[in-house]
Amino acid sequence: MSRSTHIATCLVTLLSSLMLVAPLSGCSNAKKRASLTIAERITKARGDTTPGGQARELAKIARLQFKSGDKTGAGKTLAEARKTIGTDADPTVCGPRLVDIATTYVMLGDKKPAREVADRALVLADTMTDAVAQTDLLAKIGVVYGSRETGLGDATKAKETLAKAAAIASGDQVAERFRPQALAAVALGYANANLAADATPVIEKLETLAASLTDLRPKAEALAAAANVHAKSGAKDKAAALLVEAAGAARQIDGSANKAYALIAVGNATNAAGDKKAAAALAAEAEKTTGKIADPEQQKDALQDVRALQAAIKK
């Protein structure tokens, strides 16, 4: 073999080796970055200075602990999450965190602390001055009380809480332009609390309003909420027709955050209607759109909702 041929052969071999090594090295680093221990995750969560951030992250860690078989550790982490929310907490920020903690307690099978946290969220909701946010929180608390799958299965308490939410959503406290949003939250509350049959008055108002809306996010969310209730009531054809209209409205939205949340809402309703393939496609669209949200906290919250949708689709 000539010297020049030998050198060329060596270079080819070297380059081939580098091509093989470089990707493997990159994967190793990515894996290393992703593999934080539970203790490291908890330390990181404790350092979160955003409002409600510690509670959000600790609840997330508790779910990981439970799924890995450490129920005792999950309970301790949830107890710490509860303590991060003081008596003077902002209800708009911390109310949903309490709902998240209560739902996680239900996952653990610990219904007593779940009810205590839900009761505390209910007290916090009464201090709210934003009627739309108050309606949304009450609807979510109603789900914790009523759902047989993710809640306490207490239909009486759920009906009481959701009726209160419906009264606020339909009353003078909510401006007309925000009424579809408020009613949609209540409709979803009834659907997810296994009380779809009780949602008829809310659905009638919601569908009437949705037909007249030109603002695309509330239109998509209102239609999705109505479809969700219809699906859980057994009116599949009606739900399917509303979902087609809702998806069309969501896809026309310009702003990334509004579009992502609308797609998530339609995705959840589509999954509730039993069309997992279409729901997965909507979740993928929502995930892609979430990546374009400029605000880091808003992006984090939206991505958490996307992950919840994806997990629900896999069930």
C-alpha positions as CSV (number, residue, x, y, z in Angstrom):
1,M,0.0,0.0,0.0
2,S,1.4,3.5,-0.9
3,R,2.0,6.0,1.8
4,S,-0.7,8.3,0.5
5,T,-3.2,5.5,0.3
6,H,-2.3,4.5,3.9
7,I,-2.9,8.1,5.2
8,A,-6.2,8.3,3.4
9,T,-7.4,5.0,4.9
10,C,-6.4,6.2,8.4
11,L,-8.3,9.5,8.0
12,V,-11.4,7.7,6.9
13,T,-11.2,5.4,9.9
14,L,-10.6,8.3,12.3
15,L,-13.6,10.3,10.9
16,S,-15.8,7.3,11.1
17,S,-14.8,6.8,14.7
18,L,-15.6,10.4,15.5
19,M,-19.0,10.2,13.8
20,L,-19.8,7.2,16.0
21,V,-18.5,8.7,19.2
22,A,-19.9,12.2,19.0
23,P,-23.6,11.2,19.1
24,L,-23.1,8.7,21.8
25,S,-21.2,11.3,23.9
26,G,-24.1,13.7,23.4
27,C,-26.7,11.2,24.5
28,S,-24.6,10.4,27.6
29,N,-24.5,14.0,28.6
30,A,-28.3,14.5,28.0
31,K,-29.1,11.4,30.0
32,K,-26.8,12.6,32.8
33,R,-28.6,16.0,32.9
34,A,-32.0,14.4,33.0
35,S,-31.3,11.9,35.8
36,L,-31.6,14.0,38.9
37,T,-32.3,12.0,42.1
38,I,-35.4,12.6,44.1
39,A,-33.3,14.4,46.8
40,E,-31.8,16.7,44.2
41,R,-35.3,17.4,42.7
42,I,-36.6,18.3,46.2
43,T,-33.6,20.6,46.8
44,K,-34.3,22.3,43.5
45,A,-38.0,22.6,44.3
46,R,-37.2,24.3,47.6
47,G,-35.2,26.9,45.8
48,D,-38.1,27.9,43.5
49,T,-39.0,31.5,44.3
50,T,-42.0,31.9,42.0
51,P,-45.4,32.2,43.6
52,G,-46.7,28.8,44.3
53,G,-43.7,27.3,42.5
54,Q,-42.5,25.2,45.5
55,A,-46.0,23.6,45.9
56,R,-46.3,22.9,42.2
57,E,-42.8,21.2,42.0
58,L,-43.1,19.3,45.2
59,A,-46.5,17.9,44.2
60,K,-45.0,16.8,40.9
61,I,-42.1,15.1,42.8
62,A,-44.6,13.3,45.1
63,R,-46.3,11.8,42.1
64,L,-43.0,10.5,40.9
65,Q,-42.2,9.0,44.3
66,F,-45.6,7.3,44.4
67,K,-45.2,5.9,40.9
68,S,-41.8,4.5,41.8
69,G,-43.4,2.7,44.8
70,D,-42.4,5.2,47.6
71,K,-45.8,6.1,49.1
72,T,-44.3,7.1,52.4
73,G,-41.8,9.5,50.7
74,A,-44.6,10.9,48.5
75,G,-46.7,11.6,51.6
76,K,-43.9,13.5,53.3
77,T,-43.2,15.5,50.1
78,L,-46.9,16.4,49.9
79,A,-47.0,17.5,53.5
80,E,-44.1,19.8,52.7
81,A,-45.9,21.1,49.7
82,R,-49.0,22.0,51.9
83,K,-46.8,23.9,54.3
84,T,-45.4,26.2,51.5
85,I,-48.9,27.7,51.1
86,G,-49.4,30.2,53.9
87,T,-52.7,31.5,55.3
88,D,-52.1,34.8,53.4
89,A,-51.5,33.0,50.1
90,D,-52.7,34.6,46.9
91,P,-55.9,32.5,46.1
92,T,-55.5,33.0,42.3
93,V,-52.1,31.4,42.3
94,C,-52.3,29.0,45.3
95,G,-55.9,27.8,45.0
96,P,-55.0,25.7,42.0
97,R,-51.9,24.4,43.8
98,L,-54.1,23.2,46.6
99,V,-56.3,21.4,44.1
100,D,-53.2,19.8,42.7
101,I,-52.1,18.6,46.1
102,A,-55.5,17.3,47.0
103,T,-55.7,15.3,43.8
104,T,-52.3,13.9,44.4
105,Y,-53.4,12.8,47.9
106,V,-56.3,11.0,46.3
107,M,-53.8,9.2,44.0
108,L,-52.0,8.0,47.1
109,G,-55.3,6.8,48.5
110,D,-55.1,9.3,51.4
111,K,-58.6,10.7,51.3
112,K,-58.5,12.4,54.8
113,P,-55.7,14.9,53.9
114,A,-57.2,15.2,50.4
115,R,-60.5,16.5,51.9
116,E,-58.6,18.8,54.3
117,V,-56.7,20.4,51.4
118,A,-59.9,20.7,49.3
119,D,-61.7,22.3,52.2
120,R,-58.9,24.8,52.5
121,A,-59.0,25.6,48.8
122,L,-62.7,26.2,49.2
123,V,-62.1,28.7,52.0
124,L,-59.4,30.4,49.9
125,A,-61.9,30.6,47.0
126,D,-64.3,32.6,49.1
127,T,-61.6,35.4,49.4
128,M,-61.3,35.9,45.7
129,T,-62.3,39.1,44.0
130,D,-61.9,38.0,40.4
131,A,-65.2,36.3,39.7
132,V,-64.0,34.4,36.7
133,A,-60.9,33.0,38.5
134,Q,-63.2,32.2,41.5
135,T,-65.6,30.3,39.2
136,D,-62.7,28.3,37.7
137,L,-61.3,27.4,41.1
138,L,-64.7,26.4,42.5
139,A,-65.3,24.2,39.5
140,K,-61.9,22.4,40.0
141,I,-62.6,21.9,43.7
142,G,-66.0,20.5,42.7
143,V,-64.1,17.9,40.7
144,V,-61.9,16.9,43.7
145,Y,-65.0,16.4,45.8
146,G,-67.1,14.6,43.2
147,S,-64.9,12.6,40.8
148,R,-65.0,8.8,41.4
149,E,-61.7,8.4,39.5
150,T,-59.6,11.3,40.7
151,G,-61.5,12.7,43.6
152,L,-63.4,11.8,46.8
153,G,-66.6,10.6,45.2
154,D,-68.7,12.9,47.3
155,A,-71.5,13.9,45.0
156,T,-73.4,16.0,47.5
157,K,-70.4,18.3,48.3
158,A,-69.6,18.4,44.6
159,K,-73.1,19.5,43.6
160,E,-73.1,22.2,46.3
161,T,-69.7,23.6,45.2
162,L,-70.6,23.4,41.4
163,A,-73.9,25.1,42.0
164,K,-72.1,27.9,43.7
165,A,-69.7,28.2,40.7
166,A,-72.7,28.2,38.3
167,A,-74.4,30.9,40.2
168,I,-71.3,33.2,40.0
169,A,-70.7,32.4,36.3
170,S,-74.3,33.3,35.5
171,G,-74.5,36.4,37.7
172,D,-73.6,40.1,37.5
173,Q,-70.1,39.5,39.0
174,V,-69.0,38.2,35.6
175,A,-68.8,40.6,32.7
176,E,-70.6,39.3,29.6
177,R,-67.3,39.0,27.6
178,F,-65.9,36.6,30.2
179,R,-69.1,34.6,30.8
180,P,-68.3,31.9,28.2
181,Q,-65.0,31.3,30.0
182,A,-66.7,31.0,33.4
183,L,-69.5,28.8,32.1
184,A,-67.1,26.5,30.3
185,A,-65.2,26.0,33.6
186,V,-68.4,25.1,35.4
187,A,-69.5,22.7,32.6
188,L,-66.1,20.9,32.7
189,G,-66.5,20.7,36.5
190,Y,-69.8,18.9,36.2
191,A,-68.4,16.6,33.5
192,N,-65.3,15.7,35.4
193,A,-67.1,15.3,38.7
194,N,-69.4,12.6,37.1
195,L,-72.3,14.9,37.2
196,A,-72.9,15.6,33.5
197,A,-76.7,15.1,33.9
198,D,-76.8,18.1,36.3
199,A,-75.1,20.4,33.8
200,T,-78.0,20.9,31.4
201,P,-78.8,24.5,32.3
202,V,-75.1,25.5,32.1
203,I,-74.7,23.7,28.8
204,E,-77.7,25.5,27.3
205,K,-76.3,28.9,28.2
206,L,-72.9,27.9,27.0
207,E,-73.9,26.7,23.6
208,T,-76.0,29.8,23.0
209,L,-73.1,32.0,23.9
210,A,-70.5,30.0,21.9
211,A,-72.6,30.4,18.7
212,S,-72.3,34.2,18.9
213,L,-68.6,34.4,19.8
214,T,-66.0,35.8,17.5
215,D,-63.1,35.6,20.0
216,L,-61.6,32.3,19.1
217,R,-60.1,31.0,22.4
218,P,-63.3,31.3,24.4
219,K,-65.3,30.0,21.5
220,A,-63.0,26.9,21.2
221,E,-63.1,26.3,25.0
222,A,-66.8,26.8,25.3
223,L,-67.5,24.3,22.5
224,A,-65.0,21.9,23.9
225,A,-66.6,22.1,27.4
226,A,-70.1,21.6,25.9
227,A,-68.8,18.6,23.9
228,N,-67.2,17.1,27.0
229,V,-70.5,17.1,28.8
230,H,-72.4,15.7,25.9
231,A,-69.9,12.9,25.5
232,K,-70.2,11.9,29.1
233,S,-73.9,12.1,28.9
234,G,-73.9,9.7,25.9
235,A,-74.7,12.2,23.2
236,K,-71.7,11.1,21.0
237,D,-72.9,12.6,17.7
238,K,-73.6,16.0,19.3
239,A,-70.2,15.9,21.0
240,A,-68.4,15.0,17.7
241,A,-70.0,17.9,15.8
242,L,-69.0,20.4,18.5
243,L,-65.5,19.1,18.6
244,V,-64.9,19.6,14.9
245,E,-66.1,23.2,15.3
246,A,-63.9,23.7,18.4
247,A,-60.8,22.3,16.8
248,G,-61.3,24.6,13.8
249,A,-61.5,27.6,16.0
250,A,-58.5,26.6,18.1
251,R,-56.3,26.2,15.1
252,Q,-57.1,29.7,13.8
253,I,-55.8,31.4,17.0
254,D,-52.7,33.6,16.5
255,G,-51.2,34.0,20.0
256,S,-49.1,30.9,21.2
257,A,-50.4,30.8,24.8
258,N,-54.1,31.2,23.8
259,K,-53.7,28.7,21.0
260,A,-51.9,26.1,23.2
261,Y,-54.6,26.3,25.9
262,A,-57.4,26.1,23.4
263,L,-55.8,23.0,21.8
264,I,-55.4,21.4,25.2
265,A,-59.1,22.0,26.0
266,V,-60.2,20.5,22.7
267,G,-57.8,17.6,23.2
268,N,-59.2,16.8,26.6
269,A,-62.7,16.9,25.3
270,T,-61.8,14.8,22.3
271,N,-60.2,12.2,24.6
272,A,-63.3,12.2,26.8
273,A,-65.3,11.5,23.7
274,G,-63.2,8.4,23.0
275,D,-61.2,9.5,20.0
276,K,-57.7,9.0,21.2
277,K,-56.0,9.3,17.8
278,A,-57.5,12.8,17.2
279,A,-56.7,13.7,20.9
280,A,-53.1,12.7,20.4
281,A,-52.8,14.8,17.3
282,L,-54.2,17.8,19.2
283,A,-51.8,17.2,22.1
284,A,-48.9,17.1,19.6
285,E,-50.0,20.4,18.2
286,A,-50.4,21.9,21.6
287,E,-46.9,20.8,22.6
288,K,-45.4,22.4,19.6
289,T,-47.3,25.6,20.2
290,T,-46.3,25.6,23.9
291,G,-42.7,25.7,22.9
292,K,-43.3,29.1,21.3
293,I,-44.7,30.7,24.5
294,A,-42.4,33.6,25.5
295,D,-43.1,33.7,29.3
296,P,-41.2,30.9,31.0
297,E,-43.8,30.3,33.8
298,Q,-46.7,30.3,31.5
299,Q,-44.8,27.9,29.2
300,K,-44.1,25.6,32.2
301,D,-47.8,25.6,33.2
302,A,-49.0,25.0,29.7
303,L,-46.5,22.1,29.2
304,Q,-47.7,20.5,32.4
305,D,-51.2,20.6,31.0
306,V,-50.0,19.0,27.8
307,R,-48.3,16.3,29.7
308,A,-51.5,15.6,31.7
309,L,-53.4,15.4,28.5
310,Q,-50.8,12.9,27.0
311,A,-51.0,10.8,30.1
312,A,-54.8,10.7,30.0
313,I,-54.7,9.6,26.4
314,K,-52.5,6.7,27.2
315,K,-54.8,5.3,29.9
